[in-house]
Amino acid sequence: MNELNMIEIGGRIRKSRESIMMTQEMLAEKLDVSVKFISDIELGAKGMSLKTLNKLSAVLLVSTDFILYGNTEGEFGEFLMLLRKCPPEKRSGAEDILKAYVRAVLS
């Protein structure tokens, strides 16, 4: 069983929040908690309930496994998480950009 590290958990939450351009204030409002509570979680000073963890996962568009342990789906987990954050109608544009990049790198 993996050991929970509250500082690392907080760092993953902060990084995920920032990746979707969300402030602590915005996240606190969506979770119906205080900004101080969000700050404490991101610093690793406080834990959270399962209910809060579940809501956090949904709002930040990451899995609870990622929040707790940093696990992503294989070696392309970071790409998959970024793609999930794109609206479905915009994902084909991301695919086109990636294909163009790969073509440029391989040529």
Residue pairs with C-beta under 8 A, 6 or more apart in sequence:
2 68
2 69
4 68
4 69
5 44
6 44
6 45
6 46
6 47
7 43
7 44
8 44
8 70
9 41
9 44
9 67
9 68
10 41
10 42
10 43
10 44
10 45
11 42
11 44
12 62
12 66
12 67
12 70
13 41
13 42
13 56
13 60
13 67
14 42
16 60
16 61
16 62
16 66
16 67
17 23
17 24
17 27
17 42
17 60
19 82
19 85
20 60
20 61
20 85
22 59
22 60
24 35
24 38
24 39
24 42
25 35
27 38
27 56
27 59
27 60
28 34
28 35
28 37
28 38
30 55
30 59
31 38
31 52
31 55
31 56
31 59
33 52
37 46
40 46
41 47
41 48
48 56
53 64
53 67
53 68
54 64
56 67
57 63
57 64
57 67
60 67
61 81
61 84
61 85
62 81
63 71
65 71
66 72
66 77
66 81
71 77
72 78
72 80
72 81
73 80
82 94
83 91
83 94
86 94
